[in-house]
Amino acid sequence: MLSKVLSKESCAECRFCCSFRRCSLWETPLFPKDECEKLSHANEYNVISEFRMYDDCGQMKLEHKYKTDNQEEEAACDYLDVHKGCILSDEDKPFDCKIWPLRIMKKDDKLVIAFTPTCAALGKEPSVELKELVCGRLGDSIYEYARRHPFIIKDYKEGFPIIRRESLS
């Protein structure tokens, strides 16, 4: 979805968005319920994951992966291969991952598309090209998906530059 501004190669080399410190577990991607069912049993990836289930979705459990009490320690997504990057097919990849480093968030009475300022490849501020994508079809697609799958909407986090706003309704 973001191939015009972010190459698969730079993502595969970095992998920052696929590992989580304890303080960033809130950013662990949400998977649709049917995907959680598939990935919690034998599958084509030869990886079986555990999920914390909510109404319409699940979040991969990563807490068991921490080996120390160090708050800076990171736990990687089960589907991150150190050589290949993410091994999930585009069909199985969570929407959160497809749009990284963008986030769909609720701020007051608005749905906002915000930029995660920790993406090493794109920097701390969204580029003109990224803003153009978000203000066009990409943004429309994100809002459409969020309205059909409201579980992906996170509360706004201070410091995330807002690229686009729309009313909640």
DARAVEN-V725241 format. One line per field, one symbol per residue. ss: DSSP state (~ for helix, > for strand, _ for the rest). burial: 1 if it has 24 or more other C-alpha atoms within 12 Angstrom, else 0. A space follows every 50 residues. Layout:
ss=???
burial=???
//
This chain:
ss=_______~~~~~~~_~~~>>_~~~~~~__>>>~~~~~~~___________ >>>___>>>>__~~~_________>>___>>___>>________~~~~~_ _>>>>>>__>>>>>>____________~~~~~~~__~~~~~~~~~~~~_~ ~~_>>_____>>>>>>>__
burial=11001100001001111111110110111111101110110000000011 10000011111110000000000111111100001101000111111111 11111110001111111000110011000110110001100110010011 1111011001111111000
//
